[in-house]
Amino acid sequence: MFWTDETARQLIEARYPAFLVVWDNYRNNINKADALRYFVLYEFGGIYADLDFECIRPLDPVTRKYAAIFQLEPFEHSAFRLKIPFLLNNALMMSRPRHPFLTFMIDNRMDFQMQFEQIDVAGSSFVTTNFVLYNKLKTVVYRISHMYQFLTC
C-alpha cells in the first residue's frame, strides 16, 4: 500500500481529526512520514519498511509468533551517540491492527510534540520513549539474525 501526501492527510482528517492541526504544522515532511506509519500500522496492521530495506528471508515465523515487532538501531547509535541503552528504529516495524502499543503511542503523541525537538517528534526517539513507558522498563529481546535484533510487545 502506497500513500501520497493527499491520501495521508485524508486518513488523518477522517480518523484522527484532533491530530490534524499538528499534522498540518509539521515543518518537515519526514515528520509526517514518521507519524503516518504509526497511524497506518494501527489501522491496518502489516509491515512497514523504508524503501532501502530488502527482505532476504520469509518473515512468517516471527509475524505469526508476535503481535508487534520493532527493530533495534545498532548499539553504537544508542550507546555512543545518545548515551542510552537502546534505540528503536522506525524504519522497519511489524504489527497486527489496533495493537495496544500503537494505541499508546498515538495517545501520547501530543505530549511528545511539546517536549522534543522538531526532528525527534515522530522518529526513533518517539518510538523508544513510548516503548520504555509502555513496558515500564521491562523489555523482551528476540534475536532474528546476526544483523538485526527486534523488540517485541
VOPAGU-2260 file (C-alpha; in pm, 1 decimal, decimal comma):
REM VOPAGU-2260
SITE   aa  ch    i         X         Y         Z
SITE  MET   A    0       0,0       0,0       0,0
SITE  PHE   A    1     144,0     336,0    -100,6
SITE  TRP   A    2      42,7     671,6      42,1
SITE  THR   A    3      54,8    1016,0    -113,6
SITE  ASP   A    4      56,3    1344,9      75,1
SITE  GLU   A    5    -311,6    1380,0     -12,5
SITE  THR   A    6    -422,4    1030,6      96,7
SITE  ALA   A    7    -216,3    1058,4     415,2
SITE  ARG   A    8    -385,4    1384,1     510,5
SITE  GLN   A    9    -726,2    1234,3     427,6
SITE  LEU   A   10    -659,7     945,2     668,5
SITE  ILE   A   11    -556,4    1183,1     946,5
SITE  GLU   A   12    -852,0    1412,9     880,6
SITE  ALA   A   13   -1105,4    1127,1     872,8
SITE  ARG   A   14    -982,4     914,6    1162,5
SITE  TYR   A   15    -762,4    1141,0    1377,6
SITE  PRO   A   16    -907,8    1492,6    1345,7
SITE  ALA   A   17    -755,5    1600,2    1678,9
SITE  PHE   A   18    -411,7    1539,9    1526,7
SITE  LEU   A   19    -477,7    1735,4    1206,0
SITE  VAL   A   20    -351,4    2068,8    1342,6
SITE  VAL   A   21     -23,9    1905,5    1445,9
SITE  TRP   A   22      -2,9    1728,1    1108,2
SITE  ASP   A   23     -55,1    2049,8     914,4
SITE  ASN   A   24     206,5    2231,4    1123,8
SITE  TYR   A   25     489,7    1982,6    1086,6
SITE  ARG   A   26     780,9    2176,7     939,4
SITE  ASN   A   27     947,0    1872,9     783,3
SITE  ASN   A   28     792,0    1613,0     554,4
SITE  ILE   A   29     988,8    1342,5     736,5
SITE  ASN   A   30     780,1    1415,1    1047,5
SITE  LYS   A   31     463,1    1345,6     850,4
SITE  ALA   A   32     612,0    1028,3     704,1
SITE  ASP   A   33     719,8     911,1    1050,0
SITE  ALA   A   34     380,9     985,2    1206,4
SITE  LEU   A   35     185,9     831,3     919,2
SITE  ARG   A   36     349,9     491,1     960,1
SITE  TYR   A   37     213,9     457,9    1317,1
SITE  PHE   A   38    -139,1     551,8    1214,7
SITE  VAL   A   39    -133,5     314,6     915,2
SITE  LEU   A   40       3,6      24,0    1120,0
SITE  TYR   A   41    -258,8      89,6    1385,9
SITE  GLU   A   42    -543,9      99,8    1135,1
SITE  PHE   A   43    -442,9    -180,4     900,7
SITE  GLY   A   44    -157,9    -373,9    1059,7
SITE  GLY   A   45     114,0    -522,5     845,6
SITE  ILE   A   46     476,9    -448,9     780,1
SITE  TYR   A   47     625,6    -105,0     734,1
SITE  ALA   A   48     969,3     -93,7     569,2
SITE  ASP   A   49    1164,2     202,4     438,5
SITE  LEU   A   50    1246,7     181,8      69,9
SITE  ASP   A   51    1609,6      88,2     136,9
SITE  PHE   A   52    1513,2    -240,4     306,3
SITE  GLU   A   53    1521,4    -572,5     125,2
SITE  CYS   A   54    1362,5    -888,2     261,3
SITE  ILE   A   55    1602,7   -1181,2     223,1
SITE  ARG   A   56    1416,0   -1433,2     437,9
SITE  PRO   A   57    1046,8   -1502,9     497,3
SITE  LEU   A   58     900,6   -1303,4     785,3
SITE  ASP   A   59     620,5   -1553,2     852,9
SITE  PRO   A   60     789,3   -1724,5    1151,6
SITE  VAL   A   61     810,5   -1402,6    1353,4
SITE  THR   A   62     492,7   -1234,3    1231,8
SITE  ARG   A   63     291,3   -1539,0    1332,4
SITE  LYS   A   64     451,3   -1555,5    1675,8
SITE  TYR   A   65     450,0   -1188,8    1780,8
SITE  ALA   A   66     179,2    -923,6    1764,4
SITE  ALA   A   67     425,6    -635,6    1719,0
SITE  ILE   A   68     792,3    -623,3    1624,7
SITE  PHE   A   69    1023,8    -321,6    1629,1
SITE  GLN   A   70    1387,9    -325,2    1521,0
SITE  LEU   A   71    1677,4    -206,1    1734,4
SITE  GLU   A   72    1916,3      53,9    1597,6
SITE  PRO   A   73    2282,0     -51,5    1600,9
SITE  PHE   A   74    2428,9     -40,3    1951,5
SITE  GLU   A   75    2666,0     239,3    1850,7
SITE  HIS   A   76    2375,4     473,6    1773,1
SITE  SER   A   77    2231,1     446,2    2120,1
SITE  ALA   A   78    2536,0     392,9    2339,3
SITE  PHE   A   79    2792,2     624,5    2185,9
SITE  ARG   A   80    2584,0     891,2    2017,5
SITE  LEU   A   81    2290,1     924,5    2257,8
SITE  LYS   A   82    2425,2     753,2    2570,8
SITE  ILE   A   83    2113,4     540,0    2620,4
SITE  PRO   A   84    2091,0     158,3    2649,5
SITE  PHE   A   85    1896,1     104,7    2325,9
SITE  LEU   A   86    1720,1     289,1    2047,5
SITE  LEU   A   87    1434,6     153,2    1840,1
SITE  ASN   A   88    1439,3     209,2    1466,9
SITE  ASN   A   89    1117,3     310,9    1296,6
SITE  ALA   A   90    1243,4     208,2     950,9
SITE  LEU   A   91    1114,5    -149,1     988,2
SITE  MET   A   92     810,1    -223,4    1203,8
SITE  MET   A   93     551,1    -500,0    1206,5
SITE  SER   A   94     221,4    -508,6    1391,3
SITE  ARG   A   95    -124,6    -650,8    1396,8
SITE  PRO   A   96    -405,1    -394,1    1360,2
SITE  ARG   A   97    -500,4    -197,6    1671,1
SITE  HIS   A   98    -208,2    -321,4    1878,8
SITE  PRO   A   99    -216,4    -163,1    2228,1
SITE  PHE   A  100     140,1     -30,8    2192,6
SITE  LEU   A  101      40,5     163,3    1882,5
SITE  THR   A  102    -265,4     291,8    2069,7
SITE  PHE   A  103     -31,3     404,5    2347,8
SITE  MET   A  104     197,9     583,6    2101,8
SITE  ILE   A  105     -88,7     756,8    1925,5
SITE  ASP   A  106    -239,9     865,3    2257,4
SITE  ASN   A  107      95,5    1010,6    2372,1
SITE  ARG   A  108     181,2    1193,7    2052,0
SITE  MET   A  109      65,6    1537,2    2172,8
SITE  ASP   A  110     270,9    1528,1    2493,7
SITE  PHE   A  111     575,2    1424,9    2294,4
SITE  GLN   A  112     525,5    1710,5    2048,5
SITE  MET   A  113     576,7    1965,4    2322,8
SITE  GLN   A  114     888,2    1811,8    2477,3
SITE  PHE   A  115    1121,1    1726,5    2189,1
SITE  GLU   A  116    1298,7    1895,1    1904,0
SITE  GLN   A  117    1118,4    1901,5    1571,7
SITE  ILE   A  118    1330,8    1625,8    1416,9
SITE  ASP   A  119    1258,6    1385,7    1704,8
SITE  VAL   A  120     883,0    1431,1    1732,0
SITE  ALA   A  121     786,0    1114,5    1545,4
SITE  GLY   A  122    1105,9     921,2    1476,8
SITE  SER   A  123    1321,9     675,9    1668,5
SITE  SER   A  124    1320,8     881,0    1989,8
SITE  PHE   A  125     940,6     882,8    1984,7
SITE  VAL   A  126     918,2     503,9    1943,4
SITE  THR   A  127    1186,6     434,1    2203,7
SITE  THR   A  128    1043,4     666,5    2468,4
SITE  ASN   A  129     696,6     521,6    2424,5
SITE  PHE   A  130     827,2     165,1    2429,4
SITE  VAL   A  131    1003,0     224,0    2761,8
SITE  LEU   A  132     694,5     387,6    2911,4
SITE  TYR   A  133     463,4     118,1    2774,9
SITE  ASN   A  134     672,4    -167,3    2910,0
SITE  LYS   A  135     778,3      12,5    3228,1
SITE  LEU   A  136    1140,6     -72,1    3152,6
SITE  LYS   A  137    1069,1    -444,3    3112,0
SITE  THR   A  138    1173,9    -545,1    2761,8
SITE  VAL   A  139    1197,1    -873,7    2580,5
SITE  VAL   A  140    1465,6    -907,3    2315,7
SITE  TYR   A  141    1434,8   -1166,4    2041,3
SITE  ARG   A  142    1728,8   -1212,9    1804,7
SITE  ILE   A  143    1629,0   -1298,1    1449,1
SITE  SER   A  144    1968,9   -1287,4    1281,3
SITE  HIS   A  145    2321,3   -1163,9    1330,7
SITE  MET   A  146    2229,2    -839,8    1153,8
SITE  TYR   A  147    1908,1    -736,4    1325,1
SITE  GLN   A  148    1752,7    -754,2    1666,3
SITE  PHE   A  149    1388,1    -693,8    1738,0
SITE  LEU   A  150    1196,2    -594,0    2045,9
SITE  THR   A  151     850,5    -740,9    2071,6
SITE  CYS   A  152     544,1    -614,0    2252,0
